[in-house]
């Protein structure tokens, strides 16, 4: 998949994926202005262009990247596993299907997705994250 930020000064290349996840956590909602619709792309992600992405270390285990010129959100990066989770809006020519929703317990009541997907609470997400870190 090929995508770019709003001003096109940073381009991203990632493995083709068709499933996306929706994160309802308060941090993603603050960062994106709503639920974050994202595609898990693993570590095979490359950024190029006029400048590198700017980063913000949002937790002990992750950083978020954005274009320093236009502010487009470019990635959520899990540091230990080197996994990149990218906003679906970067990829204008892709067709995606919503596969799951996480942090459903933090979702505000003013919206509801019609998609019938598996839903995990924050506690369930962190339990899976801890298990995956133990396996690493």
N, CA, C and O of each residue as an XYZ file, in Angstrom:
544
protein
N       0.857     -1.175      0.000
C       0.000      0.000      0.000
C       0.893      1.224      0.000
O       1.959      1.235      0.616
N       0.451      2.234     -0.686
C       1.176      3.504     -0.749
C       0.245      4.609     -0.274
O      -0.927      4.650     -0.649
N       0.773      5.505      0.554
C      -0.024      6.615      1.044
C       0.847      7.820      1.317
O       2.063      7.782      1.129
N       0.208      8.897      1.766
C       0.970     10.107      2.066
C       0.203     10.963      3.062
O      -0.989     10.774      3.305
N       0.936     11.907      3.624
C       0.318     12.890      4.512
C      -0.471     13.899      3.665
O      -0.444     13.841      2.436
N      -1.150     14.794      4.315
C      -1.997     15.777      3.634
C      -1.203     16.671      2.678
O      -1.682     16.985      1.588
N      -0.006     17.081      3.071
C       0.793     17.966      2.215
C       1.703     17.193      1.256
O       2.408     17.799      0.450
N       1.691     15.882      1.337
C       2.487     14.985      0.484
C       3.987     15.102      0.677
O       4.749     14.648     -0.177
N       4.432     15.696      1.771
C       5.875     15.777      1.994
C       6.437     14.491      2.593
O       7.651     14.287      2.581
N       5.568     13.617      3.120
C       5.987     12.312      3.629
C       5.103     11.256      2.982
O       3.876     11.356      3.001
N       5.742     10.249      2.410
C       5.008      9.118      1.851
C       5.295      7.889      2.693
O       6.329      7.792      3.354
N       4.359      6.953      2.655
C       4.503      5.716      3.416
C       4.228      4.538      2.496
O       3.325      4.573      1.661
N       5.021      3.509      2.667
C       4.844      2.260      1.948
C       4.687      1.174      2.998
O       5.482      1.087      3.934
N       3.651      0.339      2.841
C       3.357     -0.696      3.829
C       2.818     -1.936      3.129
O       2.290     -1.848      2.020
N       2.950     -3.096      3.777
C       2.369     -4.312      3.202
C       0.861     -4.146      3.021
O       0.202     -3.486      3.824
N       0.325     -4.743      1.974
C      -1.104     -4.647      1.711
C      -1.891     -5.416      2.763
O      -1.632     -6.592      3.019
N      -2.839     -4.743      3.356
C      -3.736     -5.325      4.353
C      -5.155     -4.914      3.989
O      -5.362     -3.884      3.348
N      -6.122     -5.711      4.394
C      -7.510     -5.379      4.100
C      -8.350     -5.188      5.356
O      -9.431     -4.603      5.295
N      -7.859     -5.682      6.499
C      -8.627     -5.561      7.738
C      -8.114     -4.396      8.569
O      -6.913     -4.137      8.645
N      -9.070     -3.697      9.195
C      -8.689     -2.602     10.084
C      -9.302     -2.833     11.459
O     -10.285     -3.556     11.621
N      -8.686     -2.192     12.435
C      -9.208     -2.196     13.787
C      -9.627     -0.791     14.170
O      -9.155      0.193     13.600
N     -10.514     -0.712     15.136
C     -10.991      0.567     15.631
C     -10.613      0.666     17.102
O     -10.939     -0.219     17.893
N      -9.924      1.745     17.469
C      -9.562      1.963     18.862
C     -10.395      3.115     19.419
O     -10.443      4.206     18.852
N     -11.048      2.839     20.546
C     -11.894      3.840     21.194
C     -11.232      4.432     22.436
O     -11.895      5.150     23.185
N      -9.942      4.156     22.683
C      -9.317      4.668     23.912
C      -9.280      6.194     23.898
O      -9.289      6.821     22.838
N      -9.238      6.767     25.073
C      -9.279      8.227     25.185
C      -8.074      8.883     24.516
O      -8.195      9.983     23.978
N      -6.907      8.223     24.542
C      -5.717      8.812     23.937
C      -5.846      8.848     22.407
O      -5.523      9.859     21.784
N      -6.314      7.756     21.804
C      -6.499      7.748     20.350
C      -7.582      8.737     19.928
O      -7.448      9.415     18.909
N      -8.666      8.817     20.721
C      -9.724      9.765     20.372
C      -9.221     11.196     20.463
O      -9.594     12.033     19.640
N      -8.388     11.490     21.441
C      -7.826     12.839     21.547
C      -6.888     13.110     20.381
O      -6.878     14.208     19.824
N      -6.104     12.110     20.015
C      -5.114     12.258     18.945
C      -5.771     12.411     17.592
O      -5.332     13.223     16.776
N      -6.830     11.633     17.338
C      -7.415     11.609     16.000
C      -8.714     12.401     15.864
O      -9.192     12.617     14.751
N      -9.282     12.833     16.977
C     -10.539     13.569     16.919
C     -11.759     12.664     16.900
O     -12.880     13.156     16.767
N     -11.577     11.386     17.027
C     -12.654     10.394     17.031
C     -12.025      9.035     17.209
O     -10.843      8.944     17.540
N     -12.775      7.985     17.000
C     -12.156      6.664     17.116
C     -11.071      6.524     16.046
O     -11.229      7.016     14.929
N      -9.986      5.863     16.389
C      -8.911      5.686     15.419
C      -9.190      4.441     14.594
O      -9.308      3.339     15.131
N      -9.295      4.626     13.296
C      -9.444      3.528     12.348
C      -8.050      3.245     11.807
O      -7.445      4.093     11.151
N      -7.544      2.046     12.088
C      -6.141      1.792     11.805
C      -5.911      0.407     11.218
O      -6.677     -0.528     11.448
N      -4.840      0.310     10.459
C      -4.433     -0.956      9.854
C      -3.100     -1.380     10.473
O      -2.156     -0.594     10.547
N      -3.043     -2.638     10.915
C      -1.816     -3.192     11.503
C      -0.916     -3.649     10.369
O      -1.285     -4.525      9.587
N       0.276     -3.049     10.282
C       1.162     -3.300      9.151
C       2.462     -3.996      9.522
O       3.322     -4.174      8.659
N       2.633     -4.390     10.766
C       3.872     -5.047     11.155
C       5.054     -4.103     11.099
O       4.910     -2.891     11.259
N       6.230     -4.676     10.869
C       7.443     -3.850     10.858
C       7.873     -3.451      9.450
O       8.818     -2.678      9.295
N       7.203     -3.959      8.428
C       7.591     -3.681      7.049
C       7.052     -2.378      6.516
O       6.447     -2.346      5.445
N       7.262     -1.303      7.247
C       6.753      0.019      6.863
C       7.939      0.933      6.578
O       8.918      0.932      7.323
N       7.855      1.707      5.508
C       8.927      2.649      5.173
C       8.344      4.035      4.924
O       7.311      4.186      4.272
N       9.028      5.037      5.458
C       8.638      6.434      5.256
C       9.711      7.106      4.418
O      10.902      6.861      4.610
N       9.287      7.954      3.488
C      10.237      8.688      2.661
C       9.651     10.052      2.351
O       8.499     10.339      2.675
N      10.455     10.882      1.724
C       9.971     12.200      1.341
C      10.918     13.296      1.730
O      12.115     13.069      1.906
N      10.372     14.506      1.867
C      11.167     15.700      2.103
C      11.716     15.786      3.523
O      12.678     16.512      3.771
N      11.112     15.050      4.459
C      11.545     15.106      5.859
C      11.097     13.836      6.570
O      10.168     13.170      6.115
N      11.742     13.494      7.673
C      11.280     12.323      8.433
C      10.068     12.707      9.291
O       9.867     13.884      9.592
N       9.264     11.714      9.684
C       8.156     12.003     10.591
C       8.666     12.513     11.938
O       9.731     12.101     12.397
N       7.916     13.395     12.562
C       8.179     13.794     13.945
C       7.522     12.736     14.836
O       6.548     12.099     14.434
N       8.055     12.554     16.037
C       7.495     11.533     16.924
C       7.204     12.101     18.301
O       7.805     13.077     18.752
N       6.252     11.441     18.945
C       5.878     11.771     20.319
C       5.769     10.454     21.074
O       4.998      9.576     20.687
N       6.536     10.311     22.148
C       6.500      9.092     22.973
C       5.278      9.176     23.875
O       5.302      9.864     24.896
N       4.205      8.475     23.502
C       2.927      8.595     24.206
C       2.770      7.622     25.368
O       1.831      7.751     26.154
N       3.673      6.651     25.489
C       3.627      5.707     26.605
C       4.992      5.037     26.732
O       5.902      5.315     25.951
N       5.125      4.166     27.708
C       6.384      3.441     27.886
C       6.677      2.526     26.707
O       7.837      2.240     26.413
N       5.629      2.065     26.031
C       5.799      1.045     25.003
C       5.554      1.534     23.580
O       5.736      0.770     22.633
N       5.144      2.790     23.409
C       4.795      3.220     22.055
C       5.099      4.685     21.805
O       5.214      5.494     22.726
N       5.225      4.996     20.519
C       5.360      6.379     20.075
C       4.386      6.608     18.934
O       3.972      5.670     18.253
N       4.030      7.860     18.738
C       3.133      8.251     17.658
C       3.902      9.175     16.730
O       4.706      9.994     17.176
N       3.647      9.037     15.439
C       4.353      9.842     14.460
C       3.397     10.709     13.670
O       2.234     10.362     13.464
N       3.918     11.850     13.231
C       3.101     12.792     12.471
C       3.991     13.616     11.561
O       5.202     13.698     11.766
N       3.387     14.223     10.558
C       4.124     15.102      9.659
C       4.375     16.433     10.366
O       3.427     17.057     10.842
N       5.628     16.880     10.445
C       5.903     18.154     11.119
C       5.414     19.374     10.343
O       5.361     20.471     10.899
N       5.056     19.206      9.072
C       4.564     20.328      8.279
C       3.050     20.475      8.381
O       2.552     21.543      8.736
N       2.316     19.404      8.068
C       0.851     19.516      8.025
C       0.157     18.883      9.233
O      -1.039     19.093      9.434
N       0.887     18.118     10.032
C       0.320     17.518     11.234
C      -0.417     16.204     11.037
O      -0.959     15.655     11.997
N      -0.448     15.685      9.812
C      -1.138     14.414      9.565
C      -0.586     13.320     10.468
O       0.626     13.173     10.619
N      -1.492     12.556     11.064
C      -1.087     11.429     11.895
C      -0.603     10.307     10.986
O      -1.317      9.891     10.073
N       0.607      9.817     11.235
C       1.219      8.816     10.367
C       1.282      7.419     10.966
O       1.144      6.434     10.241
N       1.487      7.314     12.278
C       1.599      5.978     12.845
C       1.496      5.971     14.360
O       1.707      6.972     15.045
N       1.158      4.779     14.841
C       1.291      4.375     16.235
C       2.288      3.232     16.167
O       2.038      2.247     15.471
N       3.417      3.332     16.873
C       4.526      2.392     16.744
C       4.775      1.702     18.081
O       5.158      2.344     19.059
N       4.554      0.381     18.114
C       4.876     -0.415     19.299
C       6.377     -0.669     19.286
O       6.889     -1.336     18.387
N       7.078     -0.140     20.275
C       8.538     -0.136     20.247
C       9.154     -1.524     20.391
O      10.078     -1.858     19.649
N       8.670     -2.333     21.317
C       9.282     -3.635     21.567
C       9.139     -4.571     20.372
O      10.094     -5.254     20.004
N       7.972     -4.607     19.773
C       7.733     -5.511     18.638
C       8.021     -4.857     17.289
O       7.997     -5.538     16.263
N       8.292     -3.561     17.268
C       8.543     -2.781     16.055
C       7.351     -2.833     15.098
O       7.529     -2.779     13.881
N       6.132     -2.937     15.646
C       4.927     -2.992     14.830
C       4.375     -1.588     14.607
O       4.268     -0.787     15.535
N       4.028     -1.313     13.347
C       3.416     -0.043     12.989
C       1.928     -0.231     12.755
O       1.504     -1.157     12.064
N       1.151      0.655     13.335
C      -0.296      0.690     13.167
C      -0.590      2.051     12.537
O      -0.326      3.095     13.132
N      -1.142      2.020     11.320
C      -1.267      3.235     10.526
C      -2.724      3.640     10.335
O      -3.580      2.777     10.143
N      -3.023      4.939     10.385
C      -4.387      5.399     10.118
C      -4.811      5.040      8.695
O      -4.047      5.229      7.749
N      -6.018      4.527      8.551
C      -6.486      4.099      7.225
C      -6.609      5.263      6.253
O      -6.533      5.052      5.043
N      -6.794      6.474      6.739
C      -6.930      7.635      5.868
C      -5.709      7.934      5.029
O      -5.801      8.677      4.052
N      -4.555      7.367      5.388
C      -3.341      7.561      4.590
C      -3.455      6.881      3.234
O      -2.799      7.278      2.271
N      -4.301      5.845      3.166
C      -4.376      4.998      1.979
C      -5.699      5.227      1.266
O      -6.698      4.577      1.576
N      -5.708      6.140      0.320
C      -6.935      6.571     -0.339
C      -7.499      5.556     -1.330
O      -8.696      5.584     -1.613
N      -6.679      4.673     -1.857
C      -7.127      3.751     -2.897
C      -7.383      2.335     -2.386
O      -7.565      1.423     -3.193
N      -7.400      2.128     -1.081
C      -7.594      0.797     -0.504
C      -9.034      0.588     -0.079
O      -9.729      1.531      0.299
N      -9.470     -0.658     -0.145
C     -10.754     -1.068      0.420
C     -10.468     -1.850      1.688
O      -9.688     -2.802      1.675
N     -11.097     -1.452      2.778
C     -10.856     -2.088      4.066
C     -12.153     -2.638      4.642
O     -13.249     -2.230      4.258
N     -11.999     -3.571      5.570
C     -13.121     -4.125      6.307
C     -12.797     -4.032      7.798
O     -11.703     -4.409      8.219
N     -13.736     -3.535      8.593
C     -13.529     -3.428     10.037
C     -13.535     -4.833     10.634
O     -14.509     -5.571     10.486
N     -12.441     -5.201     11.309
C     -12.277     -6.553     11.849
C     -12.506     -6.627     13.353
O     -12.934     -7.665     13.859
N     -12.227     -5.535     14.079
C     -12.366     -5.572     15.540
C     -12.405     -4.163     16.113
O     -12.076     -3.185     15.442
N     -12.817     -4.093     17.371
C     -12.833     -2.832     18.110
C     -12.195     -3.077     19.469
O     -12.474     -4.075     20.132
N     -11.332     -2.145     19.871
C     -10.678     -2.273     21.173
C     -10.985     -1.054     22.054
O     -11.400      0.002     21.577
N     -10.766     -1.246     23.347
C     -11.088     -0.237     24.361
C     -12.560      0.162     24.261
O     -12.915      1.335     24.373
N     -13.394     -0.836     24.050
C     -14.827     -0.590     23.905
C     -15.410      0.018     25.177
O     -16.422      0.718     25.129
N     -14.774     -0.250     26.308
C     -15.246      0.300     27.583
C     -14.965      1.799     27.710
O     -15.505      2.441     28.610
N     -14.145      2.366     26.843
C     -13.866      3.802     26.858
C     -14.636      4.554     25.773
O     -14.545      5.778     25.684
N     -15.391      3.830     24.953
C     -16.145      4.455     23.866
C     -17.256      5.321     24.451
O     -18.051      4.844     25.261
N     -17.317      6.592     24.045
C     -18.408      7.435     24.531
C     -19.745      6.978     23.941
O     -19.782      6.306     22.911
N     -20.810      7.343     24.590
C     -22.137      6.902     24.163
C     -22.661      7.634     22.930
O     -23.661      7.205     22.353
N     -22.018      8.724     22.509
C     -22.579      9.530     21.425
C     -22.353      8.962     20.025
O     -22.812      9.561     19.052
N     -21.666      7.833     19.887
C     -21.583      7.173     18.588
C     -21.601      5.662     18.781
O     -21.296      5.149     19.858
N     -21.964      4.967     17.716
C     -22.009      3.506     17.717
C     -21.733      3.041     16.290
O     -22.350      3.536     15.347
N     -20.814      2.099     16.128
C     -20.539      1.542     14.810
C     -21.526      0.413     14.524
O     -21.862     -0.368     15.414
N     -21.976      0.335     13.304
C     -22.946     -0.692     12.926
C     -22.285     -2.045     12.686
O     -22.961     -3.073     12.706
N     -20.971     -2.059     12.458
C     -20.264     -3.297     12.171
C     -20.352     -4.267     13.354
O     -20.148     -3.876     14.503
N     -20.654     -5.527     13.061
C     -20.688     -6.564     14.082
C     -19.296     -7.182     14.145
O     -18.953     -8.038     13.330
N     -18.497     -6.742     15.116
C     -17.106     -7.177     15.224
C     -16.808     -7.661     16.638
O     -17.544     -7.352     17.575
N     -15.719     -8.427     16.790
C     -15.249     -8.718     18.145
C     -14.886     -7.406     18.843
O     -14.344     -6.492     18.222
N     -15.191     -7.325     20.143
C     -14.931     -6.108     20.922
C     -14.182     -6.487     22.185
O     -14.565     -7.419     22.892
N     -13.098     -5.746     22.465
C     -12.298     -5.985     23.660
C     -12.278     -4.741     24.537
O     -12.229     -3.616     24.039
N     -12.318     -4.957     25.840
C     -12.152     -3.860     26.794
C     -10.663     -3.529     26.910
O      -9.818     -4.274     26.413
N     -10.352     -2.433     27.553
C      -8.964     -2.077     27.798
C      -8.237     -3.140     28.599
O      -7.083     -3.453     28.306
N      -8.891     -3.698     29.604
C      -8.282     -4.753     30.426
C      -7.927     -5.969     29.567
O      -6.858     -6.557     29.734
N      -8.813     -6.343     28.658
C      -8.545     -7.479     27.776
C      -7.393     -7.184     26.818
O      -6.580     -8.064     26.535
N      -7.321     -5.960     26.322
C      -6.230     -5.569     25.420
C      -4.895     -5.659     26.149
O      -3.939     -6.224     25.619
N      -4.821     -5.108     27.357
C      -3.566     -5.140     28.108
C      -3.179     -6.562     28.494
O      -1.991     -6.880     28.550
N      -4.157     -7.422     28.761
C      -3.861     -8.823     29.065
C      -3.239     -9.506     27.842
O      -2.279    -10.265     27.976
N      -3.784     -9.239     26.659
C      -3.211     -9.801     25.431
C      -1.821     -9.238     25.169
O      -0.921     -9.964     24.746
N      -1.645     -7.931     25.424
C      -0.351     -7.281     25.232
C       0.689     -7.902     26.160
O       1.809     -8.185     25.734
N       0.327     -8.115     27.426
C       1.253     -8.719     28.398
C       1.615    -10.131     27.987
O       2.771    -10.533     28.113
N       0.651    -10.886     27.500
C       0.908    -12.254     27.061
C       1.850    -12.233     25.858
O       2.789    -13.026     25.803
N       1.617    -11.347     24.902
C       2.470    -11.258     23.720
C       3.891    -10.853     24.095
O       4.849    -11.335     23.491
N       4.038     -9.977     25.080
C       5.378     -9.554     25.509
C       6.104    -10.710     26.190
O       7.323    -10.837     26.072
N       5.358    -11.548     26.899
C       5.951    -12.713     27.535
C       6.400    -13.741     26.520
O       7.356    -14.480     26.756
N       5.708    -13.792     25.379
C       6.061    -14.723     24.311
C       7.262    -14.235     23.496
O       7.923    -15.018     22.814
N       7.530    -12.938     23.579
C       8.602    -12.350     22.741
C       9.986    -12.692     23.248
O      10.981    -12.275     22.656
